[in-house]
Amino acid sequence: MLERGARDPADDLHWPVLASVDTRDPGSPVPDARTVVLREVDRATRLLHVHSDLRAHKVAQLRAQPQVCLVLHHRNADVQLRLRACASLHAGDGPARRAWDALPASSRRAYLAPAPPGTESLHDDPNLPPEFRGRLPDALQSQSGFVNFALIALRVHGIDWLRLGRTGHQRARFDWPQSAPVAEAGARGADAIERAPAACWLHP
């Protein structure tokens, strides 16, 4: 289900909400949330990938407090997923470069923004270089945006699954110890069983 969501922009699960903690005031942390794009899912390693501008405040939030919640809802399946995860950031390294190279020009253009996302403006401003406000950059022109690109890798350690139904709802929880080893891709048999999550039904 999640793999399909990462592949298909028309799928509801392609657009999860990432919730984090804003600790700019250490004495009064507050929740923060935003819609992100689910870019990649690796079932074996329990890793989900989303992207961000490195200058966005959510990056600072994740550096200060990497524990996050990702909320997804699939309308046709009537399923809600709440994924508890630990975030790690990649910028300027190999994983970031591979993710960047896979992006189309329409996505790369956003990282050419001259001002950090969320900063105040005196007027309505798309925050794009003037030469790219009506057209997309080519591969070479977009390369300068890589310095602003961040890959956010979310290691899932808990899932709250809820299915809504007219005759009654169903709910279950799956938990992996955060210190548990992660299966290599293609793990089978006993190796996969050792990494199975603790699971239980919950009252909806």
Secondary structure, 3 states (H helix, E strand, C coil): CHHHHHHCCCCHHHCCEEEEEECCCCCCCEEEEEECCCCEEECCCCEEEEEEECCCHHHHHHHHCCEEEEEEEECCCCEEEEEEEEEEEECCCHHHHHHHHCCCHHHHHHHHCCCCCCCCCCCCCCCCCHHHCCCCCCHHHHHHHHHHEEEEEEEEEEEEEEECCCCCCEEEEEECCCCCCCCCCCCCHHHHHHCCCEEEEECC
